[in-house]
């Protein structure tokens, strides 16, 4: 007690203005850059940072309430980046994210990614076998906009013509098509991520449904002996597109797991920690959606040989496996 007040209240009252001043400067530096601070603010920043570190040390020593400790720890961490953080340019920041932060976040989410893949595979198998047994299931799983005129009543020639539409010139039509595909696929991915806040259940259902669409389409072609042609057609962009969707779904499942199973942390702290990783994954997945849109909009239309399509799809899969497995690792590291 001090002056009849709890020690935590007295401690905060004596030092809170310093913390507020530091938070104001740090927030300004984060939003506008360190160059936005004037000369006086730049001189004050390290002084306020050291005073806050001292407060944090005292708070730990006298066992003050956890909320105050968490606040000071986060503020000190943010201030550290403003005081000592590397001053890189935009290109360096993007390169660092793509080479180090993004693949490291994906490796950290390995179990969630495997879980998302398992759910999608379950949907594919359900759509495949149900449609093979009863073709009418195709109408249940595949919306008319995606069917593009294909149905169980289509002939083999009609289905084949959808896979091999002929040679395309690189013109504005393909650019528009690639842009549309990027927007559509990214929207599906973002839904998978955002719905993770609802305990991850809608994310799982969305994966099952999209898997069932793939399975039903595969069954449609399998019934006409065109399985190889279909999977080659799908692989040229699918190995990138499906991986991007799985990454977004894994990020959403991480959020759901943080709410349902926060462990020793509070749900807020678990969400904050997992949310940072999930955010990196989703931002990085945008790059994969862009690549998938280009492959689907250009390469799939211009490469009309099944072996060529399968080759491109296989190469892209190997590239992504190598990238996420090894990018950003230091020599001798076993982890990210």
C-alpha positions, 0 to 999 in steps of 0.5 A, a space after each residue: 500500500 502507498 497512501 492507502 492505495 493498492 501498490 499497483 494503483 500507486 505504481 501506475 499513477 506515478 509512471 503512467 504518463 511516461 508509458 502514454 508518451 512512449 505509446 504515442 511516439 511508437 504509434 506515430 512511428 509505426 503508422 507514419 515511419 520514424 522520419 515522422 518524429 521531430 528532433 525532440 521526439 527522436 531524443 525522447 524516444 530512447 529515454 522513454 523506452 529505458 524508463 518503461 523497461 525500468 518500470 517493467 523490471 520493477 513490476 515483475 519484481 513486486 508481482 503486479 497484476 498480469 494485465 499491467 505486465 502484459 501491457 508493458 511487455 507489448 509496449 516495450 517490444 513495440 518500442 524496441 523495434 522503433 528504437 533499434 529496428 533495422 531501417 530497410 526499404 520497401 523492397 527489402 521488407 517484401 523480400 524478407 517477408 517472402 523469403 523468411 517470414 511467410 515460409 516460417 509461418 507456414 512451417 509453424 502451421 504444419 499440423 493445421 495445414 495437414 488437417 485442412 488437407 485431410 478435410 478437403 480430401 474427404 470432401 473430394 472422395 465424398 463428391 467422387 464416389 457419390 457422383 459415380 454411384 448416382 450422377 444426380 449428385 452432380 447437380 447437388 454439389 456443382 453450381 451452374 456457374 461452375 458447371 459451365 454447361 457440363 452435366 451428366 447428360 453431356 457427351 464425351 466429346 462435349 466434355 473433352 471440348 471444355 478441356 481443349 478449347 483451342 489455341 488462345 492469343 495473348 490479348 485483353 480477354 486473357 488478362 481479364 480472365 486471369 484477373 477474374 480468377 485471381 479475385 474469385 479464388 482469393 475471395 474463397 481463400 479469405 472466406 476460409 480464413 475469416 470464418 475461422 473465428 466461428 470456432 473453425 466450423 464454417 471453414 471446415 464445411 467450406 473445405 468439404 463443399 469445395 472438395 465435393 465440387 472437385 470430386 463431382 467434376 472428377 466423377 463426371 469425367 471419369 464416367 466417360 474415361 477422361 480422368 487423365 485429361 481432367 486431372 492434367 487440366 486441373 493440375 496446371 493451376 490446381 497445385 498452386 490454387 488449392 495450396 493457397 486455399 489450404 493455407 487460408 483454411 489452415 490460418 482460419 483453423 488456427 484462429 478457431 483452435 486459439 479460441 477453443 483450446 487456448 492452452 495456458 494463455 487466455 483466449 485473447 493472448 492465444 488469439 493475438 499470438 496465433 493471429 500474427 502467424 495466421 495473418 502472415 500466412 494469408 498475406 503470403 497466400 495472396 501471392 499464390 493466388 496471383 500465380 494461380 490466376 496467371 497459370 489458369 488464365 494463361 498457361 491452361 488456355 495456351 498449353 493444350 497437351 495433357 502431358 504438358 499441363 501435368 508437367 507444369 502442375 508437377 513442377 509448380 508443386 515441387 517448387 512450393 514444397 521446396 520453398 516452404 520446406 527450405 526457404 529462410 532456414 539458417 544452415 543447421 537449423 531444424 526449424 524455422 
